[in-house]
């Protein structure tokens, strides 16, 4: 994961995600997935993302954390732009939100 701020604690997080995208011929689309975000210290926060064709941006929430992310809360919105379609394609997502770390 790359951030606009190179000093962000979220810079270079490792993501492992699993989810479902239900896309149909009539342009109806729903998506839901979960991602583990592991930082350089090995601490993890788990995010839950969801969205559908009626939304201008998807939504996400923090649902679990370890280490510095224990007790973290928050969430926000996520926009998706496909850069190259197909089986070997790729896309970019831009997430905007707040994660409140309990210290």
Secondary structure by P-SEA (a helix, b strand, c coil): cccccccccccbbbbbbcbbbbbccccbbbbbbbbbbbccccbbbbbbbbccccccbbbbbbcccccccccccbbbbbbbbbccccccccbbbbbbbbbbbcc
